[in-house]
Structures are given as C-alpha cells and as structure tokens.
Amino acid sequence: MSFGAAVTPRRFERYLSSLRTLIIPICFFAAVLSATGCKRTERATPKNPENKSGQEKTILIGLIPEQNIFKQMDRYEPLAAYLSKRTGVAIRLMVLPRYGNIISNFISGDMDSAFFGSFTYALAHKRLGVEVLARPVSLNGASTYHGLLFVRKDSGIKSILDMKGKRFAFVDKATTAGYLLPAAYFKKHGEQYRTYLKEIYFTGTHEDAIYDVLNGKADIGAAKNTVYERLAEIDAKIRNELVVLERSPDVPENGLAVRKDLDETVKMRLKAALLAMDKDQEGSAVLKTFGAQRFIETIDNDYRPVYTYAQEAGLDLAAYDYLNE
C-alpha cells in the first residue's frame, strides 16, 4: 500500500488482508482469526499426512482475491469441507493477495488446484497445462460473466474521445474484466492506454475499482459484472451515479482447475463430487451458501472467447507478464 495515497477504510481492510495472506498463507485461520478475536475452527491439516483416516493426501486449493479474504473464506469453506467429505481428500484453502500469485504458486509446486478467473486460467493453461474440471451456475442461471467499463454519470465521459488525460482504475493484469477488457478496448480504437491516459493504477479487487470511480478517485474503471451488480443491489449510489460504457464478451465463471500431474483418481473424485452436489440435501445446502444452483462440466474450449480476446488485445499468453507494475 502506498502511504502517499489517502488510506480509506476499504483500502486499509484490503491492505490488512494482503498482509495476513502473505505472512501466513497456509495456516492463517488459526493465527489471523485468533488475533482478530474471531472464533473459527481450523480445518487445515498438514500437507501429505499419513493415511491413518482413509484420506489419501491433502491438496491445496487457491482462491483469487475477488473480494476480501474473510468473504472469500466464508464462501468457499463449506464447499471445501463438503468436497473433502465426499472425496476422502483433505482440502486446504488459501486466498492469494494478487491474481497472478496463483500461477506463481503452481510454478513453485505449492498449489494443487485453484478456482481460476477466466484470464488467469487461460494463462495457467497455456504455461502449465492446468486442467479445468467444473464451474458453478449462479442462482440466476448464468455460468458466465463479462467485464464492464464504467464512469460517473456526471463525469462528462461518453466515449474514448473523452478519456484522454483521465485516470483509470484497473483491477489486476491477470483478470479478464479488470484488465483484458480495457486493454482490448483501447487497442480497438487505435490508442495506447499508457500514453493516452494521464494515470493508471491497479486496485487489486473489483470492489475497489468500482468504489474508486464512485468516490472520484478514478475517472474510469473496469470490473466484473457480477461484482458490480451485487454491489448495485445493496448500494443505490452505484445504480444512480455510475454508467456502463462498454462490456466484454461472456466468459466462463470462476472454475476449478487442477495441475496436470495431479493424481487422476483425485481429479475424477473432485469432478464427480462437484457435478453431483445438487443431487443430495447436504450438497444443495452448501450450493445455496456458495451462491450457485449447481456445478457443470467445463473444458478448455469453453475459454475460446478469452483466447480470442487476448489475441485481439495483442497479448501473447505464453510470454505475457501478468505482474502488476
């Protein structure tokens, strides 16, 4: 966090979340939540434990920082517990401070699986051969999302012609909605955003990009429509004071993908458990907490719009530098 910038409560919360994740990425529930006074049972077990309880091994599933660490864990913990019970494989969760950290953790060998955003998956598949298994269908029946470009209604910005010399809030260089959309948008209009805009910066989360534009910190922002719509339902200012100028093609919702050398039996158990969740009472209850109707089978070809969009934006996924500057 830059101490030269104004420290809002929202940004300070995200900064604390990042610190907690970096300092204790594996066992933070025992330490972080204890330190904050929250009472939550530690569900993680040591990696590769002896097979005394019938569990073959422990696998680590990474989560992208779509929202703050506590919201992410509240959403994914019940799912992890259900999958562990159904597969006989102990599951640990880890929220990463940046989208690109998931790829780095796969390279280092720590990560076995992750719920990837569409662009992060495309990068990881191209570089590491990760294999996608399934993705959720939301409560409204959608299994895809798209990116949005938005401004304040009173900004006077109607098109790219009005963006020259303005400040743009990206989310992360490894996101479809928070980076790939605006990169392709400027390229389509024959402009280099780095020279066309006065300033760019990365917020780290979709929520922060939305609120930075709403609060006048940035002139233009990009974010995921599902996050935008969820916030608009609870904050009338987003509905009344922001306007969407552009949207990306639909891309797959965050799906579970595994490293290519993960044991085939474990892969099949995970996939089968996800696809059958809506068939039993416990699974249906977990899905409701997760915010989904069911999981559906997902394959690499479902990400064709992401690969095409990256090509249109002039990005070489095999050599792309996904780290924020």
Steps between C-alpha positions, in 0.01 A plus 500: 500500500630842406514723807498802274140427404190557710436197720129427493347238735428279198857519369645450850285187538637366171855586608456309826354206310801491268740510795321214671512293185868568434616438856303185567368364171441145620392514862345842526170383648663391821716809527327789322149432623625440851687830488189686383287341768295294255426144601527256212611140502820417314413247232841477333716196553874452435588449136533136390398352837533131577198312376356416843149635443443362153592829332754455224666841529443868555453732204531877504238701308577863420243778486536823306448826696165584343384636835667528841649198668223447754220518244686256277554251780140529620390407150747220426550331838170305496574387144849379597361308799234337281752398231738363762222286645386375160845431354693378804767759421585766757469849349664823605412844364727798444394845382775664295576875531517537120350313205839414353612337826300190409719442195814563705386249761435234236850559364655470847315174554293607800160518332306193388184668378328838483176675422632699205359811344467455123814694403708351782392155384593576138846612612550196725376257236732641235803499728439207734233283339256522792177311438159655571237272655182695574350843561191620689166605361383802698162531669375700201600219261817654355830312474683790335589859577628801309706808565370855524651843433327765708521869600308741718190637328615853575853442362420619148665186361290346222760321289873444458530853362421634847748269678817672385700625797274325754580262786411131458452239776591150380458197727793273418700409189387138534125570476263496204258762629753714685771518233443305178178691420651850525822390326297368205274806507785747456673285237174475301488879492864529395628645828770393745342541841833569671555815297135590438408509867649732761538223758417134554514288814391158626248472783546127565126427532194566286324662795773760541497586129126565519518709815804695383299626202190556709700706751689699235844349560502380137317630194449163331498145633467140388352211699307175487126538439402253773685705763364826357142371502530353851625830638236696306231297675615618843637845414260730315783742420650247259170469315432873499844658458692263269440417134640209293668593170627163374482127574714203405384170345366241745765273650477200738437567868785417739563128454696240693813390315776264615866456416555258215696247709246476783401139564232401249286337768496823701404698190209270427377503860506880512318531170239238588434659840452846348268380224283302742465763774149605405382138524517473880365709786835590655649596164198716416537686831868564432420622150249749640766640735744511208247688287452240227236262366747230400839438338532410133774322307748744347767448235778714356301579185250691716774763541529563128359856540782579746770376261342698215466812711864478611606468137295807409666689784841405357602279794724194466384280788815288491720804567254735670622677814204469734654684796369846576744787456 
